[in-house]
Amino acid sequence: MTLAFILVLFAAITLILILRIAVSRSLQLSKSNSLSPQIEPIDIDAFRNLIDAAESKYLYRRLPPGEFRRVQRERLRAAAAYIRVAGRNAAVLVTIGQTALTTTDPQTAEAAHQLIDRGLLLRRNATLALLRIYLAMAWPQATLAISPVLNGYERLSSSAMLLGRLQNPAVPVRISVRP
């Protein structure tokens, strides 16, 4: 009897905590009028270089083993930083897409759906890629398959630009930097 009472009490407290977090996050999102300044552009070419398997193989052949492990871990940390930014940008763009769903224009609504889908997929891929990176830091010689994040980010960027052009053609949307 007491065990059941304790479990019910624990479940109620947990439910209250989850609801409180959900409400506070929704209030934070509704307070921000413009989410686009929260987007941090990513240098796609530098990111591509960091995750290039041929570049890693080149470094493996040219550097002594200890130096290679040190350099590879630094590259992995930098790639993780890019992936974290990509994930944050995807979260902001998903929120922008959700607010754009209220439009009556079917073309804009379809672009918003596409942006949301790609943003959620990128968030999932970014989480998995971060896990792979942290594992690869323990074994720097391991091959890394995080190109889905880069490809997803490029697709997300094109979706964001399409939605931005449909909503406000005068203001460009850029979430990547190209020299």
N, C-alpha and C positions, 0 to 999 in steps of 0.2 A: 504494500500500500504506500509506504513512504517513498519507495523507489519510483513508483508511477507518478507520485506528486512531484518529486524532484525533476523527473524527465519532462513533465508538462510545464513546470516552472521554467526550466532551462529553454525549452522550445519557445515559450512565450517571450522570454527575454531576448532570445536570438531573433525572433520575428520582429520585435520592436526595434532592435538595433539595425536590421537590414532595411526596414522601412525608413528609419531616420536617415540612414546613409543615402538611400534612393531619393528621398525628398530634398535633402541638402544639395545633392548633385544636380537635380533638376532645377532648383532655385539658382544655383551658380550659373548654369547654362542659360537660363532665361535672363539673367542680369546682363550678360554680355551681348551688346547690340551687334557688334561687328566681330566675327570670328576670324576673318581673313588676316588681320594683322598678327594673329597667333601662329600663322603658318611660317615655318622656317625653311627657306629654300635649301636644297641639297645640291652639291656639285656632283652631278651624275658621272662625269668622266673620272673624277677622283675615286668615287665609290666603286665604279666598274674596275678600276685598276687594283683596288684593295682586294676584291673578291676574285680576281682573275687567276685561274689555276695555272696557266702558263707562266705568269709572273712568279707565283710561289715555287714552281718547279725550277725556274731560272735561279731564284735566290737559293734554293736548296743545293743546286749544283755549284754555285759560285762561292757560297759562304761556308766557313767552318761550322760544324754542328752546333756548338754552343751559341755562336753568333746568329745562326739561322733561327734557332728557337727564340732568342731574344727579339729579333726583328719580326719574326712571325707573330709573336704574342702582341707586339706593339701594333702590327697591322690588324690583328683580330680585335684589339681594343678600339681602334679607329673605326673598323667596320661595324662594331657593336654600337658605337656612338651614332653612326649614320642610320643604322636600323632603328634605334630608339627614336630618332627624329622623324624617320619615315612613319613609324607607328603613331607618334603624336600627331603628325600632319594628317594621317588617315583618320584619326579620331575626330579631328576638327572638321575635316571634309565630310565625314559621315553626318555630323551634326548640321553642317550647311545643307547637305542633301536632304536631311529630314525636314528642315524648315522650308526647303524648296518644293516639297511634295504638296504643299497647300495650294499651289498655283492651279489655275484653270486651264492653262496651256498644256496640251497633251505632250508636245515635244519637250517642253521643260520638265514635265513630270517624268517622262521616260529617261531623260538625261539625269535627273535626280536619283531615280531608281538604280541606274547604272553606276552612278557615283557611290551610292550607298553599298551596293553589292561589291564593287571593287575595293572600297575602303575596308569593309569587313573582312574580305579575303586577305587583303594586305596586312591587316592587324593580326590575323591568325598566322600568316606566313612569317611575319616579323617576330612573333613570340617563339615560333619553332626555330627560326634562324638564330635567335639569341641563345636558345638552349644549345644548339649545335656549336655556336661560337664558344660558349663557356666550356663545353666538352673539348673542343679543339684546342683550347688554351692549355689543357692538361697534356694533350698529344699534338704538338704543333705540326707533325708530319701528316696528320690525317687530312684527307681531302674534304673540302667544304662545299656543300651544295646549297648555297644561299642565293643563287641567281633568281629564284622565283620572287624574291623581295624586290630586286632591281627591276625585273620585268613588270611586276605588279605595280611598282611605283610609277613606272613610265606610263602604263595604262591608266592608272589613277590620275596622273597629271593631265593626260589628254581628256579624260572625262571631266575633270575640274575646269579645264579651259572651255570645253563645250558648254557646260552649264553656265559658266561665267559669261560667255558670249551671248547665250540665250537670255539670261537675266539682265545683263547690263553690257551691251556691246562696247561702250566707251571705256570700260575699266578692264585691263588685262589681268588674268589670274595666272601666276607663275609659282610653281612649287619646286622647280628645279632650276639650277644655274648652269648655263653652258657658256664657256668662254668664247 
